[in-house]
């Protein structure tokens, strides 16, 4: 964030009160963590259930904060040792500040949501655009009503493209983020089953994800999974430009896989342009197609798109190819999971050479649909050319019970240590092992252990 005077800030946050003696003071960036205050930053406290962050305002100013926001109904006494900006609600003030600051910097805004593939698609878009533009993207999981505004406030005037990931757990959350961001491009990667317990059905998930168009600029473009029928009724209401992407021939951008192995994939778009990616999976072909389409509409040269994709690097634990000490290939896809993404991982593993070992843990946050969804993953193994199935977790037992009929060997483990000991005793050079589960299962511990063998 560049220097912004408190006078300018007072015009962006309404209503607010600032001592007139401080109006020419500047802030440089913002933080919600008083322990990491840097000189000149704006400190933004929140009233939590257990701790009121306003108690740290005075210390923040002593540590060099340029100013602090202060919620009017806080029971903490406001500090007297520096600029205090009084607001009705600090979260709303943060969001107002981010919205106006984004308009001030005025980059092209690309908003990305979806049940699976948000981060991978975001990484791909950044990769192909950064050859031509100054690009900044959401870091980590800063994709909610607090994290996304903080991401925006990190932009500087050189930023030409801002890629904002938008997550949610319920209705109206993405709508809020979209209205803050006012994207030029809105992306829906797919509709899965994540947050089923909060939204009730895949139809509900589709409705919540489609909120990303609520802030789309009138001249903006929606790119979406054209193979997902649940999106079609929503798309039919659009007046803005839409681009469907998928395998079905009716799509605007038709993806066709040509080659796939442990080194990556080669695919065609609309039966003419051929691309190579150093990552595996049909789902990554779709994600790459989104990035390519946006890059083409932003006039990135075609040879640059090809070159950038060929040297693509993704955030870790997403179809990450590793090699163990004994020569086995370990595919670390343990960052997160849904039944849909597990099935996509099974498709990818089934195309590999040598023995294929599938290690799965629980998919969380499925609510009443959990048992049925886990059974569907086990059933999906039918005729999928997977040799071994190893599972861990209470819900993953349902994958085991259904999937054991379709593999040479299936074992369910009650601890990760037992799983690691057994699999490390049977793993061979040239085996391919794929590990996947929800983030809360921490299955990267299995990956790290197997790499040592």
C-alpha positions in Angstrom: 0.0 0.0 0.0 1.3 3.5 -0.9 1.1 6.4 1.5 -2.5 7.5 2.1 -3.3 10.6 4.2 -5.8 10.3 7.0 -7.8 13.0 5.2 -8.0 10.8 2.1 -8.9 7.8 4.3 -11.7 9.8 6.0 -13.3 10.2 2.6 -13.2 6.5 2.0 -14.6 5.3 5.3 -18.0 6.7 6.2 -18.9 7.6 8.8 -15.7 8.2 10.8 -14.1 10.7 13.1 -10.5 11.9 13.1 -8.9 14.6 15.1 -8.2 17.4 12.6 -4.7 17.8 13.8 -3.9 14.4 12.3 -5.5 14.7 8.9 -2.1 15.2 7.1 -0.6 12.1 8.7 0.0 9.2 6.4 -0.5 5.4 6.8 1.5 2.8 4.8 -0.2 -0.5 4.8 -2.5 -2.2 7.2 -2.5 -5.1 9.7 -4.8 -6.9 12.1 -1.9 -8.3 14.1 -0.6 -5.9 16.8 2.4 -8.2 17.3 3.6 -7.6 13.7 3.2 -3.8 13.5 5.5 -2.1 11.0 6.2 1.6 11.1 3.4 3.6 9.6 0.9 0.8 9.3 -2.8 1.2 10.1 -3.8 -1.2 13.0 -7.3 -2.7 12.7 -8.6 -4.3 15.8 -11.7 -6.5 16.1 -14.0 -7.3 19.0 -13.7 -11.0 19.5 -15.8 -13.3 21.7 -12.9 -13.8 24.1 -10.5 -10.9 23.4 -11.2 -7.3 22.4 -8.4 -6.3 20.0 -8.9 -2.7 21.0 -6.9 -3.3 24.1 -3.8 -3.5 21.9 -4.3 -0.1 20.1 -2.2 1.9 22.5 0.7 -0.5 22.3 0.4 -0.5 18.5 0.8 3.2 18.4 3.8 3.0 20.7 5.3 0.3 18.4 5.1 2.7 15.4 1.6 2.3 13.9 0.6 5.3 11.8 -2.9 5.2 13.1 -5.5 2.8 14.6 -9.1 2.2 13.8 -11.4 2.2 16.9 -14.9 0.9 17.1 -17.2 3.3 18.8 -18.9 0.8 21.0 -15.7 -0.8 22.4 -15.6 -0.8 26.2 -11.9 -0.2 26.1 -10.7 3.4 26.6 -9.3 4.8 23.4 -5.6 5.6 23.3 -4.3 9.2 23.7 -0.9 8.7 22.2 -1.6 9.0 18.4 -4.1 9.2 15.6 -7.3 7.3 16.3 -10.0 6.8 13.7 -13.4 6.2 15.3 -15.8 4.1 13.2 -19.1 2.2 13.8 -17.6 -1.2 12.8 -13.9 -1.9 12.2 -14.6 -4.8 9.8 -17.0 -2.7 7.6 -14.4 0.1 7.7 -11.6 -2.3 6.5 -13.9 -3.4 3.6 -14.7 0.2 2.7 -11.1 1.1 2.7 -10.1 -1.8 0.5 -12.9 -1.1 -2.0 -11.9 2.5 -2.5 -8.2 1.8 -2.4 -8.7 -0.8 -5.2 -10.5 1.8 -7.3 -7.6 4.2 -6.6 -4.9 1.8 -7.8 -7.3 0.7 -10.7 -5.7 -2.6 -11.8 -7.5 -5.2 -13.9 -9.3 -7.4 -11.3 -9.7 -11.1 -11.8 -11.8 -12.8 -9.1 -11.6 -16.6 -8.7 -13.9 -19.0 -6.9 -14.9 -22.6 -7.1 -15.2 -25.7 -4.9 -11.8 -27.0 -6.1 -8.9 -25.6 -8.0 -9.1 -21.9 -6.8 -5.5 -21.7 -5.8 -4.2 -23.7 -8.7 -6.1 -21.6 -11.2 -5.0 -18.4 -9.5 -1.4 -19.6 -9.7 -1.8 -20.4 -13.4 -3.3 -17.0 -14.2 -0.5 -15.2 -12.4 2.1 -17.3 -14.2 0.9 -16.5 -17.7 0.1 -12.9 -17.1 3.3 -12.0 -15.2 5.3 -12.2 -18.4 3.6 -9.0 -19.6 2.1 -7.4 -16.5 2.8 -6.5 -12.9 0.6 -9.0 -11.1 -0.3 -9.5 -7.5 -2.4 -12.3 -6.2 -4.1 -13.5 -3.0 -1.4 -15.1 -0.8 -2.3 -18.3 1.1 -5.9 -18.5 2.2 -6.5 -14.8 2.4 -9.8 -15.2 0.6 -12.5 -14.2 3.1 -14.1 -11.0 4.3 -11.0 -10.0 6.2 -8.2 -11.6 4.2 -9.3 -10.3 0.8 -9.4 -6.6 1.9 -6.0 -7.0 3.4 -4.7 -8.5 0.2 -6.0 -5.4 -1.7 -4.3 -3.1 0.7 -1.0 -4.6 -0.2 -1.2 -3.4 -3.8 1.0 -0.6 -5.0 0.5 1.8 -7.9 2.6 -0.4 -10.2 0.1 -3.3 -10.0 -1.6 -3.8 -13.3 -3.5 -7.0 -12.5 -4.9 -8.1 -9.2 -6.0 -11.8 -8.8 -8.3 -12.2 -5.9 -9.4 -15.6 -4.6 -12.8 -15.7 -3.1 -13.8 -18.4 -0.6 -17.0 -18.9 1.5 -18.8 -21.1 3.9 -22.3 -19.7 3.4 -24.6 -17.6 1.3 -23.9 -13.9 0.6 -20.2 -14.1 1.5 -18.9 -14.2 -2.1 -21.5 -11.5 -3.0 -19.9 -9.2 -0.4 -16.4 -9.9 -1.7 -17.4 -9.4 -5.3 -19.0 -6.0 -4.6 -15.8 -4.9 -2.9 -13.6 -6.1 -5.8 -15.8 -5.2 -8.8 -14.0 -7.7 -11.0 -13.3 -7.4 -14.8 -13.1 -11.2 -15.0 -15.0 -13.6 -12.7 -14.0 -17.3 -12.7 -16.0 -20.3 -11.3 -13.7 -23.3 -11.6 -16.3 -25.9 -10.7 -19.1 -26.9 -8.3 -18.1 -29.6 -5.8 -19.3 -30.7 -2.4 -17.2 -28.5 -0.1 -19.4 -26.8 2.6 -22.3 -29.2 1.9 -23.1 -29.1 5.6 -23.6 -25.3 5.5 -25.3 -25.0 2.1 -27.3 -28.2 2.0 -26.9 -29.3 -1.6 -24.8 -28.9 -4.7 -27.5 -26.6 -6.0 -27.0 -24.4 -3.0 -23.2 -24.4 -3.6 -23.7 -23.4 -7.2 -26.0 -20.5 -6.1 -23.4 -19.3 -3.5 -20.5 -19.5 -6.0 -22.5 -17.7 -8.6 -22.6 -14.7 -6.3 -19.2 -13.8 -7.8 -21.0 -12.0 -10.6 -22.8 -9.6 -8.2 -20.0 -7.1 -8.4 -18.9 -7.9 -12.0 -18.4 -4.8 -14.0 -21.0 -4.3 -16.8 -18.4 -4.8 -19.4 -16.9 -7.7 -17.5 -16.6 -11.4 -18.4 -17.6 -14.6 -16.6 -15.6 -17.7 -17.3 -17.1 -20.9 -15.9 -17.3 -24.7 -15.9 -19.5 -25.3 -19.0 -19.8 -29.0 -18.1 -21.7 -28.2 -14.9 -25.4 -28.2 -15.5 -26.1 -26.6 -12.2 -24.6 -23.3 -13.4 -26.7 -23.1 -16.6 -29.8 -21.6 -15.0 -27.7 -18.9 -13.4 -25.7 -18.2 -16.6 -29.0 -17.8 -18.5 -29.8 -14.7 -16.4 -26.6 -13.0 -17.3 -26.4 -9.9 -19.5 -22.6 -9.7 -19.3 -20.3 -11.7 -21.5 -19.9 -15.4 -20.6 -17.3 -18.0 -21.7 -18.0 -21.7 -21.0 -14.9 -24.0 -20.7 -15.0 -27.8 -20.5 -14.9 -31.1 -22.4 -18.3 -30.9 -23.9 -18.4 -29.8 -27.5 -21.1 -27.2 -26.8 -18.6 -25.1 -24.8 -17.0 -21.9 -26.1 -13.6 -23.3 -25.2 -13.4 -27.1 -25.8 -10.6 -28.9 -24.0 -9.2 -32.2 -25.3 -6.4 -34.2 -23.6 -3.8 -35.5 -26.0 -1.1 -37.0 -23.7 -0.7 -37.6 -19.9 2.0 -39.2 -17.8 3.9 -38.5 -14.6 5.7 -35.6 -16.2 2.6 -33.6 -17.1 -0.1 -33.2 -19.8 -0.5 -32.0 -23.4 -3.9 -30.8 -24.6 -5.7 -28.9 -27.3 -8.2 -26.0 -27.1 -10.9 -25.9 -29.8 -9.0 -28.5 -31.8 -6.3 -26.1 -32.9 -4.0 -24.7 -30.2 -1.8 -27.2 -28.4 -0.3 -26.6 -24.9 2.0 -28.5 -22.5 1.9 -28.4 -18.7 4.4 -29.9 -16.3 1.5 -30.9 -13.9 -0.8 -33.8 -14.0 -4.6 -34.2 -14.2 -7.5 -33.5 -16.5 -8.7 -30.9 -14.1 -5.5 -29.0 -14.5 -6.2 -28.9 -18.2 -9.4 -27.1 -17.5 -7.7 -24.7 -15.0 -5.0 -23.9 -17.6 -7.7 -23.3 -20.2 -9.1 -20.5 -17.9 -5.7 -18.9 -17.6 -5.0 -19.1 -21.3 -8.4 -17.6 -22.2 -7.9 -14.7 -19.9 -4.3 -14.1 -21.1 -5.5 -14.1 -24.7 -8.2 -11.5 -23.9 -5.5 -9.4 -22.2 -3.3 -9.6 -25.3 -0.5 -11.7 -23.9 1.5 -13.0 -26.9 0.7 -16.7 -27.7 4.4 -17.7 -27.6 4.7 -16.1 -24.2 1.6 -18.1 -22.9 3.2 -21.4 -24.1 6.6 -20.6 -22.6 5.1 -19.5 -19.2 2.9 -22.6 -19.0 5.8 -25.0 -19.8 7.7 -23.6 -16.7 4.7 -23.5 -14.4 5.2 -23.9 -10.7 2.2 -24.4 -8.4 1.6 -23.9 -4.7 2.7 -27.0 -2.8 0.6 -30.1 -2.0 -1.5 -29.8 -5.2 -0.7 -32.7 -7.5 2.9 -32.1 -6.5 5.2 -34.7 -8.0 7.9 -35.9 -5.7 10.3 -38.9 -5.7 11.1 -41.0 -2.7 14.6 -42.2 -1.9 13.9 -45.6 -3.3 12.6 -44.2 -6.6 8.9 -44.3 -6.2 6.8 -41.4 -7.4 4.8 -39.7 -4.7 2.0 -37.4 -5.8 1.2 -35.0 -2.9 -2.3 -33.8 -3.4 -2.9 -33.5 0.4 -3.8 -29.8 0.6 -7.5 -30.4 0.5 -10.2 -32.6 -0.9 -13.8 -33.1 -2.0 -15.4 -36.2 -3.5 -15.2 -34.5 -6.9 -11.5 -33.7 -6.6 -10.8 -37.2 -5.2 -12.4 -38.7 -8.3 -10.3 -36.4 -10.5 -7.2 -37.6 -8.6 -8.2 -41.3 -9.2 -8.6 -40.5 -12.9 -5.1 -39.1 -13.0 -3.5 -42.0 -11.0 -5.2 -44.5 -13.3 -3.2 -43.2 -16.3 0.2 -43.7 -14.6 2.6 -46.6 -15.3 3.7 -49.2 -12.8 1.9 -50.2 -9.7 -0.6 -47.6 -8.5 -1.2 -47.0 -4.7 -4.0 -44.7 -3.6 -3.9 -43.3 -0.1 -7.1 -41.5 1.0 -8.3 -39.8 4.2 -11.5 -38.2 5.3 -13.3 -35.5 3.3 -14.6 -33.1 5.9 -17.6 -30.7 6.0 -20.0 -32.9 4.1 -22.7 -32.9 6.8 -25.5 -35.5 6.3 -24.2 -36.3 2.9 -20.8 -37.6 4.2 -21.5 -41.3 4.1 -23.1 -41.3 0.7 -20.3 -39.2 -0.7 -17.5 -41.3 0.7 -19.2 -44.5 -0.7 -19.4 -42.8 -4.1 -15.6 -42.4 -4.1 -15.1 -46.1 -3.3 -17.6 -47.0 -6.0 -15.7 -44.8 -8.5 -12.7 -47.2 -8.3 -14.6 -49.7 -10.4 -12.7 -50.3 -13.6 -10.2 -47.5 -12.8 -7.0 -49.6 -12.9 -5.9 -48.8 -9.3 -3.9 -51.6 -7.7 -3.9 -50.8 -3.9 -6.2 -48.7 -1.7 -5.2 -47.5 1.7 -7.4 -45.4 3.8 -7.3 -43.5 7.1 -10.0 -41.8 9.1 -13.5 -42.5 10.4 -15.4 -41.4 7.2 -12.8 -42.9 4.9 -13.9 -46.4 6.1 -16.8 -46.0 3.7 -14.4 -45.5 0.8 -12.6 -48.7 2.0 -15.7 -50.8 2.3 -17.0 -50.0 -1.2 -13.6 -49.7 -2.9 -12.0 -52.9 -1.6 -14.0 -54.9 -4.3 -12.2 -53.1 -7.1 -8.5 -53.3 -6.1 -5.9 -56.0 -5.5 -5.5 -55.0 -1.9 -7.4 -52.6 0.4 -6.5 -51.9 4.0 -8.0 -49.3 6.4 -5.7 -48.1 9.1 -6.7 -46.6 12.5 -3.5 -44.6 12.8 -1.2 -42.8 10.3 1.8 -44.5 12.0 0.5 -48.0 11.1 -0.3 -46.8 7.6 3.2 -45.4 7.1 4.9 -48.6 8.5 3.0 -50.9 6.3 3.2 -48.9 3.0 6.9 -48.2 3.5 7.4 -51.9 3.8 5.8 -52.7 0.4 6.6 -49.6 -1.7 8.9 -50.3 -4.7 10.8 -48.2 -7.2 8.6 -47.1 -10.1 5.5 -47.3 -8.0 3.2 -44.3 -8.1 1.6 -43.3 -4.8 -1.1 -40.6 -4.7 -2.1 -39.1 -1.3 -5.2 -37.0 -0.8 -7.6 -35.9 2.0 -9.1 -32.8 3.5 -6.7 -30.3 5.0 -7.6 -31.2 8.6 -6.4 -34.8 8.1 -2.8 -33.6 7.7 -1.9 -36.4 5.3 1.3 -34.6 4.3 2.7 -36.4 7.3 2.3 -39.6 5.3 3.9 -38.0 2.3 6.9 -36.8 4.3 7.5 -40.2 5.8 7.2 -42.1 2.6 9.7 -39.8 0.9 12.4 -41.1 3.3 12.1 -44.6 2.1 
